[in-house]
Amino acid sequence: MASRAKRAVIAFAVLASGFLYLKGATHFAQRAIAEQAPAVASRPAVARHVDRDQLMKDLRALSDPALEGRRTGTAGGLKARAWVEAQFAGIGLAQAGSSGYQQPFEFVHRSVRGLLAPGRPFRTTYNDAANVIGKVDGTTSGARAIVVSAHYDHLGVRDGATYPGADDNASGVAVLLAIARHLRATAPRHPILLVAFDAEELGLRGAEALVGSSLLPATAVALNINLDMVARNDDNEIFAAGAYHAPWLKPILDDVQRRSAVKILFGHDRPTVKAGGVEDWTSQSDHGMFHQAGVPFVYFGVVDHADYHQPTDTADKINPQFFGDVADMIVEAVITLDRSLP
């Protein structure tokens, strides 16, 4: 009994020391992120590209309760898809799907909740999922494509409550449309695919269906720029993840920072242990499928807020000033990356 007690004391001491080490490492990692302050005094004029009224109009339209939370395979999800397709057509994007703008696909989703919650299925087949894909041709012959992406699906209706998904991810789609409008007015060097992914919330299924398919061989892609939750942050900050895996991205994004009204932070793209416990977002959204295929990515996203994956993620919670500044910065990033890539 004494020997067992001694082992317990030793084990507790090891665990405690490990916890304290991780806590300390996390503190230093988070402090390093917080100290990424841009040199405000050296900034030239902030770049302006976006019609902010249109930006908010698009966000409100896609997060409208009439779309019932945009869950894949539901009537609301089909309405959201039709709305995105209509916006692509109205902007004048070339069709780049396997069926017009659409890339239909099927998949089977298995839910752990289905094992635990009465009445919830464990296995669900989705026969009517589809990505929406448009294209703007580039001016440089033979250049590989830049893919700009944002998922349009969300959680739908649960237990009678609608999850509108204003930040997650009507915000990303609204910025995707702003980028499309800019590119139609000013031709890029690289061909740019603009992709509204379906079924991100069900395991990145839309990205899985596209990346490496005949529509988009991974070798034909130079970079993925993914937008997922880009409209809400009280500290005027947004993360640009991906430079850990492709360090050449950082000086380009540092250059973008000089013309941005929002603070661009780097991080959330390293293995959690190496990052001192800071969460790794490398596989947390559609850019994860590009990374898995060996394609560099930049993921723009804010940290989670109290309304993340809640029925309260509504358009009235969005600060138009911050959202507009983020949209301008992301359009500037697309312009700069298009100019800087070989």
HELIX and SHEET records of a PDB file:
HELIX    1   1 ALA A    2  ALA A   34  1                                  33    
HELIX    2   2 VAL A   40  SER A   42  5                                   3    
HELIX    3   3 ARG A   52  LEU A   62  1                                  11    
HELIX    4   4 PRO A   65  ARG A   70  5                                   6    
HELIX    5   5 ALA A   75  ILE A   91  1                                  17    
HELIX    6   6 ARG A  113  LEU A  116  1                                   4    
HELIX    7   7 ALA A  166  ALA A  170  3                                   5    
HELIX    8   8 SER A  171  ALA A  185  1                                  15    
HELIX    9   9 ARG A  205  LEU A  210  1                                   6    
HELIX   10  10 ALA A  218  ALA A  220  5                                   3    
HELIX   11  11 LEU A  249  GLN A  257  1                                   9    
HELIX   12  12 HIS A  287  GLN A  292  1                                   6    
HELIX   13  13 ALA A  315  LYS A  317  5                                   3    
HELIX   14  14 PRO A  320  SER A  340  1                                  21    
SHEET    1   A 3 ALA A  94  GLN A  95  0                                        
SHEET    2   A 3 ARG A 123  VAL A 136 -1                                        
SHEET    3   A 3 GLN A 102  ARG A 110 -1                                        
SHEET    1   B 8 ALA A  94  GLN A  95  0                                        
SHEET    2   B 8 ARG A 123  VAL A 136 -1                                        
SHEET    3   B 8 ILE A 192  PHE A 197 -1                                        
SHEET    4   B 8 ALA A 145  HIS A 151  1                                        
SHEET    5   B 8 VAL A 221  LEU A 227  1                                        
SHEET    6   B 8 PHE A 297  GLY A 301  1                                        
SHEET    7   B 8 GLU A 237  ALA A 241 -1                                        
SHEET    8   B 8 LYS A 263  LEU A 265  1                                        
SHEET    1   C 2 GLY A 156  ARG A 158  0                                        
SHEET    2   C 2 ALA A 161  TYR A 163 -1                                        
END                                                                             
